[in-house]
Amino acid sequence: MFPIHFLHKTVLSSPDATAAIDGDIRCSYRTLGTRSDALGCGIQAVAGKPRPIVAMLGPNDLEMLVALLAIHASGSVVVPLNIRNTAHELDAQVSFVKPDVLIVHKAYLDKVLSFDGTVLVAGADSDDARAMVALEQKYAGKAPEWQAELKDMSGIKFTGGSSGVPKGVMQSFQCVNTMVNSLLLKFDLNSEDRYLCAAPMTHAAGAFILPILASGGAVVMTADSSPGSLLDLIENEEITATWVPPTLLYKLIDEQKSSPRNVASLQHLIWGGAAASPARLLEARKLFGPVVEAIYGQTEAPMMLAAGTANELQGERLTSVGKAGPLTELGILDPDGQCLPDNELGEICGRGPLLMDGYLEMPEATAATIRDGWLHTGDLGMVDSDGFLFIKGRIRDVVITGGFNVYPADIEAVLAQHPAVSDSIVFGVPDDYWGERLEASVELRTGETASTEELMSHCKKLAGPVKTPKYIHLVKALPRSPVGKVLRREARDAAMNRGSAIAPPE
């Protein structure tokens, strides 16, 4: 079985059921299956090979969904590109991976500067020579040739920073199958589910597309990720599930507080992709009900090294990311690669068929990341006696100040308990006295005020003087990546450039 078969099985069992919703458009399983087959056949034809490398760049809409499924239908290699990246970053990624075909939505043609291969334009009129729909129509009723094996590469997906050489993660068909089956097993999806693809479908939010289609549910596409629009869709389309990064979750919380919608249909409000504030998670649970769930993974082990359902993540476990995925082994390893017992802090590692095959053309980086069968995530965490995983942050982010280890995630959680704080990032900077001194950058909620002194007093009360930042920078907005992660290094660099009025040691 291959990833596309998750769609094909539902096409056979429920051809007339709604598979995808895009505004006023309702697309049945039969239509989605035939369209993706036809385009898959066309992609093979224009590439001149059965398994071309196909990059795709576009918003969350039906045409891009057809493109994604067409790549799966032909057994080709998909290279998802993020529309939030700059043209320079996209050029670097395209030049590195050298795709045979680039599918780009007409609204993003200005972000494709140097690719001189075959371009298919989604959303273009059928009389456009490069129109994706024209190729689809040309091969209507035909099915792609199949030459792939499970061990073969299904996708190349970029991870890491935006500077330097792009790091392309190679995922096999087996890896993708494991991800889909893990999501199906954990979240018990069914034909009544309506999944809102709120964040870019080319990244984590898109991981739920095949599980939803396998379950016979409907995928609701939207290019508008504003919190008001998303809450309107949840209410009007009776959305049951969605995945969001913490930054978008916080915006949904604030919007729902200021202008409540009927969100009674929601059963799975799943967050992931970055650390989340415990205080904000509690706020979300109070506001949306017992539907807040978590998922933890990396591009190197897509989506599901661990996950927790709403029933599991209550009380003290609200800050956990759940238990090991049903098809993955989770381990906490010490620096020597030995597994640590419960409740001891170490590096979060995983192994099993969910793992990537490696980084494209980076054998040394691959060998450093996968050792003795274990994927080393670089994340610091612990597993309690019941198997629940708690993440403390990145190993390299631990701040050693005055001989004490301080985990930034702990202090960020304390700051989040202040009613004026929207988000924060904690980091260490060089200091002649402390070795490293703890500092923080804080983004306040809209309309709220708080002084540096007030926030430091708040931290001292809850965390003690050693773990209290020596200085807190109040910023209008924290730096974020195209997928919404707060960028710790950039925040630290900005703070150091800004300078700090540090009090003498106590």
C-alpha positions, 0 to 999 in steps of 0.5 A: 500500500502507498499513500495515494491508496488512502484516497483510492480506498475511499473513492471506491467505498464512498465516491459521492461523499464530499472530500474537499471544500474550498469556499462554495466549491464542494468536491466529491471523492470521485472527482478528487480521485479522477482529477488527481489521476489525470494530472498525475499522468500529465506530470509524468508526460511533461517530465518524460519520466515515471517518477519525476521530482515535483516542487509545489508552491501555492496557498491552501486551495482545491487546485493545490490539493489536486496537485499534491494528490496528483504527485502522490498518484504518480508515485513522484517525489513531492517537494513542498515549498512554503509561500511564506519564504522569501524568493531568495530562500525559495530559489536556494531550495529549488536550485538545491533539489533540482525538480523536474517540474514546478507547480506554482499558483498564479498568485506566487509566480513573482516568487519563482525567479530562476527556475528554467524547467517545466512550470505548471500554473495552478489557477491559470485559465485553460488557454494559458500554455502552462495552465495546470488545468489544461494538462489535467483535461488533456489526460482526463480518464487516464491513470498514471504509470506506477513504478515506485516501491515502498523503500523509495523516496516520496518527498524531500522536505526542507527543515532548519534555518533560513540561512546557509545551505538548505537541509532537505529531509528525504522521506520514503513512502514507508515513512509517510504511510507510518505517519498516516497510520499513526494519526489514524490510530491516535485520533480515531478519525472518521467519516463525520470529521471535517478538518480545517487546513488552517496553516500551510498545507505544504507543512505540518497542517497538510499531514492530516489530509491523507488521514482525513481522506482515508477516514472518509471525512472532508478537508476544508481548504482556506487561504485566509489564516486570520483568526476571525476567518478561521473561527467563522469556518469552524462555526459555519462548516462545523469543523471537528478538527484542526492543527495549529502552531502555538502562535495561531492558537494564541490568536484564536484564543484572543479572537474567541474571547473578543468575538465568540463563535459557536465552536461546539462542533470542534473535537480536536484542537491540535497544537504542535510545531513549537513549544506552547505556553501552559497558561495559554493552553489552560486558557484554550481549554477553558474557552474551547472545551476539553478538545485541546490536544498535542502532537510532537514530531520533526520533519525527520520523524513527521508529526508523530514521535508523540501525541496526546488526546484531550482526555489524556492531557489534563491537570499536570499533564496539560503541558505534556505532548502525550505518549509515544506514537503507536508505531514509534519507539521513544527514548530519553538518551544520555550523552553516551547514547544510553537510555535513561530511566523515567523522570530523568532529563536527557535528549529525546530520541526516536526509532522505527519506520517513521524516521527519514532516510537522511538529508539530501546530499548531506551524509555527515549531517545524516550520520550525526542525526541518526546514530545506532538507529536512533533519531537524535532530535536535539530536544531536551525532555523527560518521560514520566512513569506513565509514559508522558513526554515533557519537553524542556526545549533545545539542548543547546538552549540550556543557560548555565548561569552562576553554575545553575542550569536554567531551562528557558521553557520553564521561565517562558511558562512563568512569564506566560502566567502574567496576564499582560504577556502574549509570548516570550523567549528566554535566552542566555548572553555572555557575562563576565560575572555570571558566565551567562546571564539570563535575559528575555524578550517579551511580546505583550498582548494587544492593549495590555501594559506591563513594565520590565520591573513588574515582569521581573518581580512576577518571575522572582515570586514564581521562579526565584531570583536565580531563574529570574532574567537579569533583564527583560526586553519589551518588544512590539513583536518577536521574530518568527519563522515562516511557519510561526516559530519564535526564533530564539537566536534572532531574538537574542541577537536583537537583544544584544544589539539593543543592549541591557541596563543590567543591575550589579550582582546581588 
